[in-house]
Amino acid sequence: MAPPVAQQTAVRVAPVSHKQPARDVISIVVMVGGTVDPINSDPKARSASYRNPRVAAPLDPKKDNDPDWYWGTNRLLREELEKLQKKYRSLYLFIAHGWTGDNSPTNRRIAGAYLADRLCGGNGEQAYYKGFLQSEVSIHLIGHSHGGNVINEFTHRAATSKQWPKQWKIRSITYLSTPFFKRLHPVDTGAFDKDCRVLNVYCKYDLTQRVIADFSLFPLNDVLQQVRASELVERIAQVKFDTGRLQSAMLSVDVQLTGKKWYQLDPKLLMDAKEGKKLYEGVLSTLKQLHAVFDKARQIVDRLHQGIDYPVPKELDAKLTKHRQVMSDALASKFRLRLDEIERGLDKTEKAFQARLKSGKFPHQGFFEDLHVTAFLLPLVRFLSVDRTSLKGPLWDLVHELLREQIHEFDNTGTSPSAQLRGTPFANRIVDLPITTEDLLFGKGKDAAFDKFIARLEGIEARYAQSPAQHALMDLLFTLIAQMEPLRTVVSKWATAVDWYEGMVRSQAWVKSKLGTQTDQDKLVLRFVQTLESYALIFKDRDCGSMQVDDPKIKLEEGDPPLGSIPYLAIKAHSTSRMKLYPKVKTALEGQFNTLPRAGG
């Protein structure tokens, strides 16, 4: 966990040397990109440190149109490194390599070993620096995100390979927002120079480094793209129901009363015709939208059960495609059973609502009868039900099974390499370089909410590391969802509306129970409303406060997520460390150079 901002100016473990040695050692700065993204959006993509020469340059030099060029949008960082290259006589910037960028431990191991072999000619590779094999060389490694873990695998290869020149030493490692695992990708200091320093650059708002990177995943997103899962999300987003219509229609009965309370209504009393028509039309529209959701969900289940063929990096598999059955027979059957059961009830409800709408008369009690509670609500309530304590329920049990199948490995990460270097001569040669103050979110008054949010997530992951139980994984998922806008801001309104309706139904149920007229349908309607209330409370309990900044004065890049949103914390804050070669990082890096400046430099 990163130190509080107030302490971050005093956390350097090792002082930075500013004195240039009177030597001129060949120095190679190696840039290593990170993962393409946390969820492996495209197994065909690359994390390349160079611009693809076959991709035409964009008209605007500040923009990048090569999706594989990892450092393409980091112009300020690249320019500063190029200036250093011009400043020093024997400084080389190595960018002629790339790797798959997949969020996979296997790929990171392959990438690190290959990079070391590419430099020196190990394992049958042609040496990129063949002319330096007999010379003293200082290696300076700079890696962002999981590029830092590729570097760790590089250190292992350099320390153990017989082809790695003994006079080539790792003089510095600059980690930019690297998630440091406890088990995976340990550092090997065997090829370190005795004066090597480790520069640790991090931002406290970095959700990926602190939480998301703990999960190394199979390429789930590519699977979801093939089955067009985004269409399901779109159809769910199209499901709308105006709860105001329900409230207005129910209360419209009051105009027909003379001194009676709403919970003493005669079941045969009619709602206002105009309000009743609006209510029934609204429900029918919602039912049509729900059918579309079920159709798409069934298509996705069938496709996942059938299995997919998708390309994989050649480093992992000599075959061009790989087949994977994402959903087991048993899991697919469970999903289909639930979907069919609920949709059969939808059909009955739709027919009843069409008939009532055609009649033009809308009894107050008739609305609940038309819902066909037993056929529709019973399986729906069963499927959606969730226990607020255990976070278990039919739907979430299935979601948990799916998530578990996608996790390749879990290893709780930290923001410092101190644990990995403990017991080595380099444990006290770490230079912590926090750049939190450089992030756009800094100073916007959101630290209290963020600190509460990240502390909750890291606490959950600590529990999950001890025991990978369903509760912890669901708690993590619900906490992330609860903090997403606009859901976070509407939950309180949702909870209020559900509260109102739950109170009405509960009061009505109490009256009917006293009169002996309460039916199983009445009880089920109450149970359904209470299920909705459970969701509202689950999200409300996990609301850590507003983190998103909606200020039109703050200028973000086109396509950037809102400042302080979950996507911002996972993507933009994770990239703050590589936007520039910040002065204190540059000073620390230069302090490790043992090559001389050019004349007049």
C-alpha positions as CSV (number, residue, x, y, z in Angstrom):
1,M,0.0,0.0,0.0
2,A,1.3,3.4,-0.9
3,P,2.2,5.8,2.0
4,P,-0.1,8.8,2.6
5,V,0.6,11.8,0.4
6,A,1.7,13.8,3.4
7,Q,4.6,11.3,3.9
8,Q,5.5,10.7,0.3
9,T,8.1,13.4,0.1
10,A,10.2,11.7,2.8
11,V,10.0,8.0,1.8
12,R,13.2,7.7,-0.1
13,V,15.2,4.7,1.2
14,A,18.4,5.4,-0.8
15,P,19.9,8.8,-1.5
16,V,20.4,9.7,-5.2
17,S,23.9,10.4,-6.4
18,H,24.5,13.5,-8.5
19,K,28.3,13.0,-9.0
20,Q,29.4,11.8,-12.4
21,P,32.1,9.1,-12.4
22,A,35.2,9.8,-14.4
23,R,34.5,6.8,-16.7
24,D,32.7,6.2,-19.9
25,V,30.9,2.9,-19.7
26,I,28.5,1.9,-22.5
27,S,25.0,2.4,-21.2
28,I,21.8,0.9,-22.7
29,V,18.4,2.2,-21.6
30,V,15.8,-0.5,-22.3
31,M,12.1,0.4,-22.5
32,V,9.6,-2.3,-21.7
33,G,5.9,-1.8,-22.2
34,G,3.2,-3.2,-20.0
35,T,0.0,-5.2,-20.6
36,V,-2.2,-4.1,-23.5
37,D,-4.9,-3.8,-20.9
38,P,-5.9,-5.5,-17.7
39,I,-8.4,-7.9,-19.3
40,N,-6.6,-9.0,-22.5
41,S,-8.8,-7.3,-24.9
42,D,-7.1,-8.6,-28.0
43,P,-4.7,-11.6,-28.0
44,K,-3.4,-10.5,-31.4
45,A,-2.2,-7.1,-30.1
46,R,1.4,-6.3,-29.2
47,S,3.1,-4.2,-26.5
48,A,5.8,-2.8,-28.8
49,S,8.3,-0.2,-27.7
50,Y,8.6,1.2,-31.3
51,R,6.3,2.7,-33.8
52,N,5.3,0.3,-36.6
53,P,7.0,1.7,-39.8
54,R,4.2,0.2,-41.9
55,V,1.6,2.4,-40.2
56,A,1.4,5.9,-41.8
57,A,2.1,8.7,-39.4
58,P,-0.9,10.7,-38.3
59,L,-1.3,14.3,-39.4
60,D,-1.2,15.5,-35.8
61,P,2.2,14.5,-34.3
62,K,0.8,14.7,-30.8
63,K,-1.5,11.8,-31.6
64,D,-0.8,8.1,-32.2
65,N,-2.6,5.8,-34.6
66,D,-0.4,2.7,-34.0
67,P,-2.4,0.6,-31.5
68,D,0.6,-1.6,-30.8
69,W,3.1,1.2,-30.0
70,Y,2.9,1.1,-26.2
71,W,4.7,4.5,-25.7
72,G,2.9,6.2,-28.6
73,T,1.0,8.6,-26.4
74,N,3.9,9.3,-24.0
75,R,5.6,11.9,-26.2
76,L,7.0,13.9,-23.3
77,L,8.6,10.8,-21.7
78,R,10.2,9.8,-25.0
79,E,11.5,13.3,-25.8
80,E,13.3,13.5,-22.4
81,L,14.9,10.1,-22.9
82,E,16.0,11.2,-26.4
83,K,17.5,14.3,-24.9
84,L,19.5,12.2,-22.5
85,Q,20.7,10.0,-25.4
86,K,22.0,13.2,-27.1
87,K,23.5,14.5,-23.8
88,Y,25.7,11.4,-23.1
89,R,28.5,10.0,-25.3
90,S,27.8,6.3,-25.0
91,L,24.1,6.2,-24.1
92,Y,21.9,4.0,-26.3
93,L,18.1,3.8,-26.2
94,F,16.8,0.3,-27.0
95,I,13.3,0.1,-28.2
96,A,13.5,-2.6,-30.9
97,H,11.4,-5.2,-29.3
98,G,7.8,-6.0,-28.2
99,W,5.8,-8.7,-26.5
100,T,2.2,-10.0,-26.5
101,G,1.2,-7.7,-23.6
102,D,-1.2,-10.4,-22.3
103,N,-2.1,-10.3,-18.7
104,S,-0.6,-13.8,-18.2
105,P,2.3,-14.9,-16.0
106,T,3.4,-17.3,-18.8
107,N,3.7,-14.5,-21.3
108,R,5.6,-12.3,-19.0
109,R,8.1,-15.1,-18.3
110,I,8.6,-15.6,-22.0
111,A,8.9,-11.9,-22.8
112,G,11.6,-11.3,-20.1
113,A,13.7,-14.2,-21.2
114,Y,13.4,-13.3,-24.9
115,L,14.4,-9.7,-24.2
116,A,17.6,-10.7,-22.5
117,D,18.4,-13.2,-25.3
118,R,17.7,-10.5,-27.9
119,L,20.2,-8.1,-26.4
120,C,23.1,-10.6,-26.0
121,G,22.3,-13.3,-28.5
122,G,21.3,-16.1,-26.1
123,N,19.1,-19.1,-26.9
124,G,19.8,-18.9,-30.7
125,E,18.8,-15.2,-31.1
126,Q,21.0,-12.8,-33.0
127,A,22.7,-10.4,-30.6
128,Y,21.4,-6.8,-31.1
129,Y,24.5,-5.4,-29.5
130,K,27.0,-7.9,-31.0
131,G,29.8,-5.3,-31.0
132,F,29.5,-4.8,-27.2
133,L,29.7,-8.4,-26.2
134,Q,33.3,-8.0,-25.0
135,S,32.8,-4.6,-23.5
136,E,31.7,-3.3,-20.1
137,V,28.0,-2.4,-20.4
138,S,25.6,-0.8,-17.9
139,I,21.9,-1.8,-18.4
140,H,19.2,0.6,-17.3
141,L,15.7,-1.0,-17.5
142,I,12.5,1.1,-17.6
143,G,9.2,-0.7,-17.4
144,H,5.6,0.4,-17.0
145,S,2.9,-1.8,-15.2
146,H,3.5,-5.5,-15.9
147,G,6.5,-4.4,-18.0
148,G,8.2,-4.2,-14.6
149,N,7.4,-7.9,-14.1
150,V,8.8,-8.6,-17.6
151,I,12.0,-6.9,-16.3
152,N,12.0,-9.2,-13.3
153,E,12.0,-12.2,-15.6
154,F,14.8,-10.4,-17.6
155,T,16.9,-10.3,-14.4
156,H,16.4,-14.0,-13.9
157,R,17.6,-14.7,-17.5
158,A,20.5,-12.4,-17.2
159,A,21.6,-14.0,-14.0
160,T,21.3,-17.6,-15.2
161,S,22.1,-17.5,-18.9
162,K,25.5,-18.7,-20.0
163,Q,25.3,-16.4,-23.0
164,W,24.8,-13.3,-20.9
165,P,28.2,-11.4,-20.8
166,K,29.6,-11.3,-17.3
167,Q,30.7,-7.7,-17.8
168,W,27.1,-6.6,-18.6
169,K,25.6,-5.4,-15.4
170,I,22.1,-4.0,-14.5
171,R,22.9,-0.5,-13.2
172,S,19.3,0.6,-12.6
173,I,15.7,-0.5,-12.8
174,T,12.9,2.1,-13.0
175,Y,9.5,0.6,-12.2
176,L,6.6,2.8,-13.4
177,S,3.4,1.7,-11.6
178,T,4.5,-1.9,-11.4
179,P,2.3,-4.3,-9.4
180,F,4.8,-6.3,-7.3
181,F,3.7,-9.8,-6.7
182,K,4.4,-11.9,-3.6
183,R,4.9,-15.2,-5.5
184,L,5.1,-14.4,-9.2
185,H,8.1,-12.9,-11.0
186,P,10.7,-12.7,-8.2
187,V,13.7,-10.5,-8.8
188,D,17.1,-12.1,-9.4
189,T,20.0,-9.8,-8.4
190,G,22.7,-12.1,-9.8
191,A,23.5,-9.7,-12.7
192,F,23.1,-6.5,-10.7
193,D,25.9,-3.9,-10.6
194,K,27.1,-3.5,-7.0
195,D,25.9,0.2,-7.2
196,C,22.5,-0.7,-8.8
197,R,19.6,1.4,-7.6
198,V,15.9,0.5,-7.9
199,L,13.6,3.5,-8.7
200,N,10.0,3.0,-7.7
201,V,7.6,5.5,-9.3
202,Y,3.9,5.2,-8.3
203,C,0.7,7.1,-7.9
204,K,-1.6,6.4,-5.0
205,Y,-4.8,6.7,-7.2
206,D,-3.6,3.7,-9.3
207,L,-6.4,1.1,-9.0
208,T,-4.8,-1.3,-11.4
209,Q,-1.5,-1.5,-9.6
210,R,-3.1,-1.8,-6.2
211,V,-6.1,-4.1,-7.0
212,I,-6.9,-5.1,-10.5
213,A,-3.4,-6.5,-11.4
214,D,-3.7,-9.0,-8.6
215,F,-5.8,-11.1,-11.0
216,S,-4.0,-12.6,-14.0
217,L,-6.7,-13.5,-16.4
218,F,-7.4,-15.7,-19.3
219,P,-8.4,-13.6,-22.4
220,L,-12.0,-13.2,-21.2
221,N,-12.7,-10.0,-23.1
222,D,-11.8,-11.5,-26.5
223,V,-14.2,-14.3,-25.7
224,L,-16.9,-11.8,-24.8
225,Q,-16.3,-10.0,-28.1
226,Q,-16.7,-13.1,-30.1
227,V,-20.0,-13.9,-28.6
228,R,-21.1,-10.2,-28.8
229,A,-21.7,-9.9,-25.1
230,S,-21.7,-6.1,-25.5
231,E,-25.1,-6.5,-27.2
232,L,-26.5,-8.0,-24.1
233,V,-25.3,-5.0,-22.1
234,E,-26.9,-2.7,-24.6
235,R,-30.2,-4.6,-24.4
236,I,-30.1,-4.5,-20.6
237,A,-29.5,-0.7,-20.7
238,Q,-32.6,-0.4,-22.9
239,V,-34.8,-1.9,-20.2
240,K,-36.7,1.0,-18.7
241,F,-39.6,1.3,-16.4
242,D,-40.9,4.5,-15.0
243,T,-41.7,3.8,-11.3
244,G,-43.5,7.1,-11.2
245,R,-46.2,5.6,-13.5
246,L,-46.8,2.9,-10.9
247,Q,-47.0,5.3,-8.0
248,S,-49.3,7.7,-9.9
249,A,-51.6,4.8,-11.0
250,M,-51.9,3.3,-7.5
251,L,-52.6,6.7,-5.9
252,S,-55.1,7.7,-8.6
253,V,-57.6,5.4,-6.8
254,D,-57.8,8.1,-4.1
255,V,-60.0,10.3,-6.3
256,Q,-62.7,7.7,-6.1
257,L,-62.7,7.5,-2.3
258,T,-64.6,9.4,0.4
259,G,-62.5,9.4,3.5
260,K,-60.9,6.0,3.1
261,K,-57.2,5.2,3.3
262,W,-55.4,3.6,0.4
263,Y,-54.7,0.4,2.3
264,Q,-58.5,0.0,2.8
265,L,-59.2,-0.1,-0.9
266,D,-61.9,-2.3,-2.3
267,P,-60.1,-4.6,-4.7
268,K,-62.7,-3.9,-7.4
269,L,-62.1,-0.1,-7.4
270,L,-60.5,1.1,-10.6
271,M,-57.5,3.2,-11.1
272,D,-57.9,6.3,-13.2
273,A,-58.3,5.1,-16.8
274,K,-55.6,7.5,-18.2
275,E,-53.1,6.6,-15.4
276,G,-53.9,2.9,-15.7
277,K,-53.4,3.0,-19.5
278,K,-50.0,4.7,-19.0
279,L,-49.0,2.1,-16.4
280,Y,-50.0,-0.9,-18.6
281,E,-48.3,0.5,-21.7
282,G,-45.2,1.1,-19.7
283,V,-45.1,-2.5,-18.4
284,L,-45.7,-4.0,-21.9
285,S,-42.9,-1.9,-23.3
286,T,-40.6,-3.2,-20.5
287,L,-41.7,-6.8,-21.1
288,K,-40.8,-6.4,-24.8
289,Q,-37.3,-5.1,-23.7
290,L,-36.9,-8.0,-21.3
291,H,-37.7,-10.6,-24.0
292,A,-34.9,-9.1,-26.1
293,V,-32.5,-9.5,-23.1
294,F,-33.5,-13.1,-22.6
295,D,-33.0,-13.8,-26.4
296,K,-29.5,-12.4,-26.3
297,A,-28.6,-14.1,-23.0
298,R,-29.7,-17.4,-24.4
299,Q,-27.6,-16.9,-27.6
300,I,-24.5,-16.1,-25.5
301,V,-25.0,-19.1,-23.2
302,D,-25.3,-21.4,-26.3
303,R,-22.1,-19.9,-27.9
304,L,-20.0,-20.1,-24.7
305,H,-21.2,-23.7,-24.2
306,Q,-20.4,-24.6,-27.8
307,G,-16.9,-23.1,-27.4
308,I,-14.9,-20.7,-29.5
309,D,-11.7,-20.7,-31.5
310,Y,-9.5,-17.7,-31.0
311,P,-5.9,-16.8,-32.0
312,V,-3.2,-17.1,-29.4
313,P,0.4,-15.7,-29.4
314,K,2.8,-18.0,-31.3
315,E,5.1,-17.9,-28.2
316,L,2.5,-19.9,-26.4
317,D,1.2,-22.2,-29.0
318,A,2.4,-23.2,-32.4
319,K,-1.1,-23.6,-33.6
320,L,-2.9,-20.7,-35.2
321,T,-6.1,-21.1,-33.2
322,K,-7.0,-22.5,-29.9
323,H,-10.4,-24.0,-29.0
324,R,-11.9,-23.4,-25.6
325,Q,-15.3,-24.4,-24.1
326,V,-15.9,-21.5,-21.8
327,M,-19.0,-22.8,-20.1
328,S,-19.3,-26.3,-18.9
329,D,-22.3,-28.5,-19.7
330,A,-23.6,-28.3,-16.1
331,L,-23.2,-24.5,-15.9
332,A,-24.9,-24.0,-19.3
333,S,-27.8,-26.2,-18.2
334,K,-28.3,-24.1,-15.1
335,F,-28.4,-20.9,-17.0
336,R,-30.8,-22.2,-19.6
337,L,-33.1,-23.6,-16.9
338,R,-33.3,-20.3,-15.1
339,L,-33.9,-18.3,-18.3
340,D,-36.6,-20.6,-19.6
341,E,-38.4,-20.7,-16.3
342,I,-38.6,-16.9,-16.0
343,E,-39.5,-16.2,-19.6
344,R,-42.4,-18.6,-19.5
345,G,-43.9,-16.4,-16.8
346,L,-43.2,-13.3,-18.9
347,D,-45.4,-14.8,-21.7
348,K,-48.4,-15.1,-19.4
349,T,-47.9,-11.7,-18.0
350,E,-47.7,-10.1,-21.4
351,K,-51.0,-11.7,-22.6
352,A,-52.8,-10.6,-19.4
353,F,-51.6,-7.0,-19.8
354,Q,-52.6,-6.9,-23.4
355,A,-56.1,-8.1,-22.5
356,R,-56.4,-5.6,-19.7
357,L,-55.3,-2.8,-21.9
358,K,-57.8,-3.7,-24.6
359,S,-60.6,-3.7,-21.9
360,G,-59.8,-0.1,-20.9
361,K,-60.5,-0.9,-17.2
362,F,-57.8,-1.2,-14.6
363,P,-58.8,-2.6,-11.2
364,H,-56.3,-1.7,-8.5
365,Q,-56.0,-5.3,-7.4
366,G,-56.1,-6.5,-11.0
367,F,-52.6,-5.2,-11.6
368,F,-51.1,-7.8,-9.2
369,E,-53.3,-10.5,-10.7
370,D,-52.1,-9.6,-14.2
371,L,-48.5,-9.9,-13.2
372,H,-49.1,-13.7,-12.9
373,V,-46.9,-13.6,-9.8
374,T,-46.5,-17.3,-9.4
375,A,-45.5,-17.9,-13.0
376,F,-43.3,-14.9,-13.5
377,L,-42.2,-13.4,-10.2
378,L,-41.6,-16.6,-8.3
379,P,-38.8,-17.8,-10.6
380,L,-37.5,-14.3,-11.0
381,V,-37.4,-13.7,-7.3
382,R,-35.7,-17.0,-6.8
383,F,-33.1,-16.2,-9.4
384,L,-32.4,-12.6,-8.3
385,S,-32.5,-13.3,-4.5
386,V,-29.3,-12.4,-2.7
387,D,-28.3,-12.8,0.9
388,R,-26.9,-9.5,2.2
389,T,-24.6,-11.3,4.6
390,S,-23.2,-14.2,2.5
391,L,-23.7,-12.4,-0.9
392,K,-24.9,-15.7,-2.3
393,G,-27.9,-16.3,-4.5
394,P,-28.7,-18.3,-7.6
395,L,-27.6,-15.6,-10.0
396,W,-24.4,-14.7,-8.1
397,D,-23.4,-18.3,-7.6
398,L,-23.4,-18.6,-11.4
399,V,-21.5,-15.4,-11.8
400,H,-18.9,-16.6,-9.3
401,E,-18.5,-19.8,-11.2
402,L,-17.8,-17.9,-14.4
403,L,-15.4,-15.5,-12.7
404,R,-13.5,-18.3,-11.1
405,E,-13.0,-20.0,-14.5
406,Q,-11.4,-16.8,-15.9
407,I,-8.8,-16.3,-13.1
408,H,-5.5,-17.8,-14.3
409,E,-3.7,-16.9,-11.1
410,F,-4.3,-14.6,-8.1
411,D,-1.4,-13.1,-6.2
412,N,-1.9,-10.1,-3.9
413,T,0.3,-7.2,-5.1
414,G,2.1,-4.4,-3.4
415,T,3.4,-1.0,-4.6
416,S,7.0,-1.5,-3.5
417,P,9.7,-4.0,-4.5
418,S,11.0,-4.0,-0.9
419,A,9.6,-7.5,-0.2
420,Q,11.2,-8.9,-3.3
421,L,14.6,-7.4,-2.5
422,R,14.5,-8.2,1.2
423,G,17.7,-10.1,2.3
424,T,19.7,-8.8,-0.7
425,P,22.4,-6.1,-0.8
426,F,19.9,-4.0,-2.7
427,A,17.1,-3.9,-0.1
428,N,18.4,-0.4,1.1
429,R,19.0,0.8,-2.5
430,I,15.3,1.4,-3.3
431,V,14.4,5.0,-4.2
432,D,10.7,5.6,-3.8
433,L,9.5,8.3,-6.1
434,P,5.7,9.0,-5.6
435,I,4.2,11.2,-8.3
436,T,0.6,11.4,-6.9
437,T,0.7,15.2,-6.9
438,E,1.1,15.0,-10.7
439,D,-2.2,13.2,-11.2
440,L,-5.2,15.3,-12.2
441,L,-7.2,14.0,-9.3
442,F,-4.9,15.4,-6.7
443,G,-6.2,18.4,-4.9
444,K,-9.8,17.9,-6.1
445,G,-11.1,17.0,-2.6
446,K,-11.7,13.3,-3.3
447,D,-8.9,11.8,-1.2
448,A,-11.2,10.9,1.8
449,A,-13.6,8.9,-0.5
450,F,-10.7,7.3,-2.4
451,D,-8.9,6.3,0.7
452,K,-12.0,4.6,2.1
453,F,-12.7,2.9,-1.2
454,I,-9.1,1.6,-1.8
455,A,-8.8,0.5,1.9
456,R,-12.0,-1.5,1.5
457,L,-10.8,-3.2,-1.7
458,E,-7.3,-4.0,-0.4
459,G,-8.9,-5.4,2.8
460,I,-11.1,-7.7,0.6
461,E,-8.2,-8.9,-1.4
462,A,-6.2,-9.6,1.7
463,R,-9.0,-11.9,2.8
464,Y,-9.2,-13.5,-0.6
465,A,-5.5,-14.2,-0.5
466,Q,-6.0,-16.0,2.8
467,S,-9.0,-17.9,1.5
468,P,-10.4,-17.6,-2.1
469,A,-14.0,-17.7,-0.9
470,Q,-17.0,-16.7,-2.9
471,H,-18.0,-14.0,-0.4
472,A,-14.7,-12.1,-0.9
473,L,-14.9,-12.2,-4.7
474,M,-18.5,-11.1,-4.7
475,D,-17.7,-8.4,-2.1
476,L,-15.0,-7.1,-4.4
477,L,-17.4,-7.1,-7.4
478,F,-20.2,-5.3,-5.5
479,T,-17.9,-2.7,-4.1
480,L,-16.6,-1.9,-7.6
481,I,-20.1,-1.7,-9.0
482,A,-21.4,0.4,-6.1
483,Q,-18.7,3.1,-6.8
484,M,-19.6,3.4,-10.5
485,E,-21.4,6.4,-11.7
486,P,-24.3,7.0,-12.3
487,L,-25.4,3.9,-10.3
488,R,-23.8,5.3,-7.1
489,T,-25.9,8.5,-7.3
490,V,-29.2,6.9,-8.2
491,V,-29.0,4.1,-5.5
492,S,-30.3,6.5,-2.8
493,K,-33.2,7.5,-5.0
494,W,-33.8,3.8,-5.9
495,A,-33.7,2.9,-2.2
496,T,-36.2,5.6,-1.4
497,A,-38.6,4.5,-4.1
498,V,-38.3,0.9,-3.1
499,D,-38.7,1.9,0.6
500,W,-42.0,3.7,-0.3
501,Y,-43.4,0.7,-2.2
502,E,-42.1,-1.8,0.3
503,G,-43.9,0.1,3.0
504,M,-47.1,0.2,1.0
505,V,-47.0,-3.5,0.2
506,R,-46.1,-4.4,3.8
507,S,-48.9,-2.3,5.2
508,Q,-51.4,-3.8,2.7
509,A,-50.1,-7.3,3.7
510,W,-50.5,-6.6,7.4
511,V,-54.1,-5.5,6.8
512,K,-54.9,-8.5,4.7
513,S,-53.3,-10.9,7.1
514,K,-55.5,-9.5,9.9
515,L,-58.5,-9.9,7.6
516,G,-57.4,-13.3,6.6
517,T,-57.4,-12.3,2.9
518,Q,-53.6,-12.4,2.2
519,T,-52.7,-14.6,-0.7
520,D,-49.5,-16.3,-1.7
521,Q,-49.2,-13.7,-4.5
522,D,-49.4,-10.9,-2.0
523,K,-46.5,-12.5,-0.1
524,L,-44.5,-13.0,-3.2
525,V,-44.9,-9.4,-4.3
526,L,-43.6,-8.3,-0.9
527,R,-40.7,-10.7,-1.3
528,F,-39.9,-9.3,-4.7
529,V,-39.8,-5.7,-3.4
530,Q,-37.7,-6.8,-0.5
531,T,-35.2,-8.4,-2.9
532,L,-34.9,-5.1,-4.7
533,E,-34.4,-3.4,-1.3
534,S,-31.6,-5.9,-0.6
535,Y,-29.7,-4.8,-3.7
536,A,-30.2,-1.2,-2.9
537,L,-28.8,-1.8,0.6
538,I,-25.9,-3.9,-0.7
539,F,-24.8,-1.0,-3.0
540,K,-25.5,1.7,-0.4
541,D,-23.4,-0.1,2.2
542,R,-20.5,-0.1,-0.2
543,D,-20.8,3.5,-1.3
544,C,-17.6,5.2,-0.2
545,G,-18.6,8.6,-1.3
546,S,-18.2,10.7,-4.5
547,M,-14.9,10.3,-6.3
548,Q,-15.9,11.4,-9.7
549,V,-15.2,15.1,-10.6
550,D,-17.7,16.6,-13.1
551,D,-16.1,20.0,-13.7
552,P,-16.3,21.4,-17.2
553,K,-13.3,23.6,-16.5
554,I,-11.1,20.4,-16.3
555,K,-9.9,19.6,-19.8
556,L,-9.5,15.9,-20.5
557,E,-8.2,14.3,-23.7
558,E,-10.9,13.2,-26.1
559,G,-12.2,9.8,-25.2
560,D,-10.8,9.9,-21.6
561,P,-13.1,8.6,-18.8
562,P,-14.5,11.1,-16.3
563,L,-11.9,12.3,-13.7
564,G,-12.1,10.1,-10.6
565,S,-14.3,7.4,-12.2
566,I,-13.4,3.7,-11.9
567,P,-12.1,3.6,-15.5
568,Y,-10.0,6.7,-14.8
569,L,-8.5,5.1,-11.7
570,A,-7.8,1.8,-13.6
571,I,-6.4,3.4,-16.8
572,K,-5.4,7.0,-16.6
573,A,-4.1,7.0,-13.0
574,H,-2.2,3.9,-13.8
575,S,-0.5,5.8,-16.7
576,T,0.4,8.9,-14.7
577,S,3.8,7.5,-14.0
578,R,4.7,7.2,-17.7
579,M,3.3,10.5,-19.0
580,K,6.6,12.3,-18.4
581,L,10.1,11.7,-17.2
582,Y,9.4,13.7,-14.0
583,P,12.3,15.9,-12.8
584,K,13.0,13.8,-9.7
585,V,12.8,10.6,-11.7
586,K,15.2,12.0,-14.3
587,T,17.6,13.1,-11.6
588,A,17.6,9.7,-10.0
589,L,18.1,7.9,-13.3
590,E,20.9,10.2,-14.4
591,G,22.6,9.7,-11.0
592,Q,23.1,6.0,-12.1
593,F,24.7,6.8,-15.4
594,N,28.4,5.9,-15.5
595,T,28.9,7.3,-19.0
596,L,30.3,10.8,-19.7
597,P,28.5,13.7,-21.1
598,R,29.3,14.8,-24.6
599,A,31.5,17.9,-25.0
600,G,29.5,20.9,-24.0
601,G,26.7,18.7,-22.6
